[in-house]
């Protein structure tokens, strides 16, 4: 499983499931400040942080789409 999530993917994933930063922080055990910095591209997350974020959002129905010529993206699972 690829661990990288682009800042735009993270913002879009939260929007797809209508989660606030507070909700994602609670689901992942991180802080809203960390999420804000990740979404702004200001920091590189620890592997454990990005894994927790990916797992929480995937459990909520998000599918991360890798770089495929058009850039990385997200969508809701069928």
C-alpha positions in Angstrom: 0.0 0.0 0.0 1.4 3.4 -1.0 1.7 5.6 2.0 1.9 9.0 0.4 -1.1 11.2 0.3 -0.9 14.6 -1.4 -2.2 17.6 0.5 -5.0 18.1 -2.1 -6.0 14.5 -1.7 -6.2 14.8 2.0 -8.4 17.9 1.7 -10.6 16.3 -0.9 -10.9 13.1 1.1 -12.2 14.9 4.1 -14.7 16.8 1.9 -16.0 13.6 0.3 -17.0 12.2 3.7 -17.9 15.6 5.2 -15.4 15.3 8.0 -13.9 18.3 9.8 -10.3 18.4 10.9 -11.5 17.8 14.4 -13.3 14.6 13.4 -10.3 13.3 11.5 -8.0 14.2 14.4 -10.3 12.3 16.8 -10.4 9.3 14.5 -6.6 9.2 14.0 -5.2 10.3 17.4 -3.4 13.3 15.8 -4.0 17.0 16.2 -5.9 19.5 14.1 -2.7 21.6 13.8 -0.9 18.6 12.4 -3.7 18.0 9.9 -3.7 21.7 8.9 0.1 21.6 8.3 -0.3 18.4 6.2 -3.1 19.9 4.1 -1.0 23.0 3.5 2.0 20.9 2.5 4.1 22.4 5.3 5.3 19.2 6.8 6.1 15.6 5.8 4.1 13.2 8.1 5.5 10.3 10.0 4.6 6.9 8.5 2.4 6.1 11.5 0.4 9.3 11.0 -0.2 8.9 7.3 -1.1 5.2 7.9 -3.7 6.2 10.6 -5.1 8.9 8.3 -5.4 6.6 5.3 -7.0 3.8 7.4 -9.6 6.2 8.9 -10.6 7.7 5.6 -10.7 4.4 3.8 -12.9 3.0 6.5 -15.2 5.9 5.9 -15.5 5.0 2.2 -12.7 7.0 0.6 -10.5 5.3 -2.1 -7.2 7.0 -2.9 -6.2 7.0 -6.5 -2.5 7.0 -7.3 -0.7 9.1 -9.8 -2.0 7.9 -13.2 -1.0 10.5 -15.7 -3.6 12.9 -14.5 -2.4 13.3 -11.0 -3.4 11.6 -7.7 -7.0 11.8 -6.6 -9.8 10.4 -4.4 -13.2 9.0 -4.9 -15.9 7.3 -2.8 -15.9 3.5 -3.0 -18.9 1.8 -4.8 
